[in-house]
Amino acid sequence: MPDTSKQYDAVINTCKSLFIKKMSDYGSAWRILRLPSLTDQIFIKAQRIRGLQENDVRKVDEGEVSEFIGIINYAIMALIQLELGVADQPDLSTEAATELYEKHISITKTLMENKNHDYGEAWRDMRVSSLTDLILQKLLRVKQIEDNKGKTLVSEGIDANYQDMINYAIFAMIHLNQGE
C-alpha cells in the first residue's frame, strides 16, 4: 500500500510553504473574513477546477493544482476562524498563524487516517473529478448550515465539512502528482 502519510505531508508542506509566504506578503489580513466569505472563496476555486476539468480551452494559465492548494489553505483559515472568531484587524504573527495551521492540519490528518483505516483507502480508486464533486457537495452543505445560522439537526458541523474538503483536495493533489 502506498505511503499515504508521506504523500499527505508532502502536499501539506507545499501548501504551508505558500501560506507562510503569503503571510509574509500580506500579514493576517484574512482574519477579517467571515466564514461565508471563506466558504465562497473555496467555492470559487472548486467551481474553477470543475470548469478546468470540463472545458478544453483555458484562458488563464493556472491549473488544478494551484486551485486545490487554495482550497486547502482557505479551509484551514476557516478552521482557524471557527476557533478564534473573526478579527476586526489583522492580529496574528506569521509564527502564531503557522502554529494554528499546523494544529488544524494535524487534527485533519488524524481524521483522514481514521477514515482511511475504515474505508481502506477507497479514495485511491476515485477520479480527481469525483473528488472535486465531493468538495462542491461539502461546500453546498456548509452554505446551507451557514444559512441555518450554524444549526444542524443530525449532521456533522461546519468544521468536519472543512476537514473533509481539505482531505479530498489533498487526495486529488496526490493523484495529480502521480500523473493519475
C-alpha positions in Angstrom: 0.0 0.0 0.0 1.4 3.4 -0.9 2.6 5.6 1.9 -0.3 7.9 2.3 1.1 9.7 5.3 4.3 10.8 3.5 2.3 11.8 0.4 -0.1 13.8 2.6 2.8 15.5 4.4 4.4 16.4 1.1 1.2 18.1 -0.2 0.8 19.9 3.2 4.4 21.1 3.1 3.7 22.7 -0.3 0.5 24.3 0.9 2.0 25.5 4.2 5.0 27.0 2.4 2.7 29.1 0.2 0.6 30.1 3.3 3.7 31.3 5.1 5.0 33.2 2.1 1.6 34.9 1.7 1.6 35.7 5.4 4.9 37.5 4.9 3.5 39.4 1.9 0.0 40.3 3.3 0.1 39.5 7.1 -3.1 38.1 8.5 -5.5 40.3 6.6 -7.6 37.1 6.0 -8.5 37.3 9.7 -11.3 39.8 8.9 -13.1 37.4 6.6 -16.3 35.9 7.9 -16.9 32.2 7.4 -19.3 32.7 4.5 -16.7 34.7 2.7 -14.1 31.9 3.2 -16.7 29.4 2.0 -17.3 31.5 -1.1 -13.6 31.7 -1.8 -13.4 27.9 -1.6 -16.5 27.6 -3.8 -15.0 29.8 -6.5 -11.8 27.6 -6.5 -13.8 24.4 -6.7 -16.0 25.7 -9.5 -12.9 26.7 -11.4 -11.4 23.3 -11.0 -14.7 21.8 -12.3 -14.6 24.1 -15.2 -11.0 23.2 -16.0 -12.0 19.5 -15.9 -14.9 20.1 -18.3 -13.5 22.6 -20.7 -10.9 22.1 -23.3 -10.0 25.8 -23.6 -8.2 27.7 -20.8 -7.9 31.4 -20.8 -5.9 31.7 -17.6 -2.6 29.8 -17.3 -3.2 28.2 -13.9 -4.1 24.5 -13.5 -6.0 22.5 -10.9 -3.0 22.1 -8.5 -2.9 25.8 -7.6 -6.7 25.8 -7.0 -6.5 22.7 -4.8 -3.8 24.4 -2.8 -6.1 27.4 -2.4 -9.0 25.1 -1.2 -6.7 23.6 1.4 -5.4 26.9 2.7 -8.7 28.7 2.7 -10.3 25.7 4.6 -7.5 25.8 7.2 -8.1 29.6 7.5 -11.8 28.8 8.1 -11.0 26.3 10.8 -8.8 28.9 12.5 -11.7 31.4 12.2 -14.0 28.9 13.8 -11.6 28.5 16.7 -10.7 32.2 17.2 -13.6 34.1 15.8 -13.4 36.9 13.2 -11.0 39.7 14.0 -11.5 43.4 13.2 -7.9 43.9 12.2 -5.1 41.5 11.3 -3.9 40.1 14.6 -1.7 37.1 14.1 2.0 37.0 13.5 3.3 34.5 10.9 4.6 32.3 13.7 1.2 32.2 15.5 -0.7 31.6 12.3 1.7 28.8 11.3 1.2 27.2 14.7 -2.6 27.3 14.3 -2.2 26.0 10.7 -0.2 23.1 12.0 -2.6 22.4 14.8 -5.6 22.2 12.5 -3.8 20.1 9.8 -2.7 17.7 12.5 -6.3 17.2 13.6 -7.4 16.9 10.0 -4.7 14.4 9.2 -5.8 12.2 12.2 -9.4 12.3 10.8 -8.0 11.2 7.4 -6.0 8.4 9.0 -9.1 7.1 10.9 -11.4 7.3 7.9 -8.7 5.8 5.7 -8.5 2.8 8.1 -12.2 2.3 8.0 -12.6 2.8 4.2 -9.5 1.0 3.1 -8.1 3.9 1.1 -11.1 3.8 -1.3 -10.1 7.3 -2.5 -7.2 5.8 -4.4 -9.7 4.3 -6.9 -11.6 7.6 -7.3 -11.1 10.1 -10.1 -10.0 13.7 -9.4 -13.3 14.9 -10.9 -15.2 12.8 -8.3 -13.1 14.4 -5.5 -13.9 17.8 -7.0 -17.6 17.0 -6.9 -17.4 15.9 -3.3 -15.7 19.2 -2.4 -18.5 21.0 -4.1 -21.1 18.9 -2.3 -19.5 19.7 1.0 -19.5 23.4 0.1 -23.2 23.4 -0.6 -23.7 21.7 2.8 -21.6 24.3 4.6 -23.6 27.1 2.8 -26.8 25.5 4.0 -25.5 25.2 7.6 -24.4 28.9 7.4 -27.8 29.9 6.2 -29.3 27.9 9.1 -27.1 30.0 11.5 -24.8 27.1 12.2 -27.6 24.8 13.5 -27.9 21.2 12.4 -30.4 18.5 13.5 -28.4 15.3 12.8 -25.5 16.4 10.6 -21.8 17.0 11.4 -20.8 20.6 11.9 -19.1 23.0 9.6 -15.6 22.1 10.9 -16.0 18.5 9.8 -17.0 19.6 6.4 -14.0 21.9 6.0 -11.8 19.0 7.2 -13.3 16.7 4.6 -12.7 19.3 1.9 -9.0 19.5 2.9 -8.6 15.8 2.8 -10.4 15.5 -0.6 -8.2 18.2 -2.0 -5.1 16.5 -0.7 -6.2 13.2 -2.2 -6.7 15.0 -5.6 -3.3 16.5 -5.4 -1.7 13.1 -4.6 -3.5 11.8 -7.7 -2.3 14.7 -9.8 1.3 14.4 -8.5 1.3 10.8 -9.6 0.0 11.7 -13.1 -3.2 9.9 -12.3 
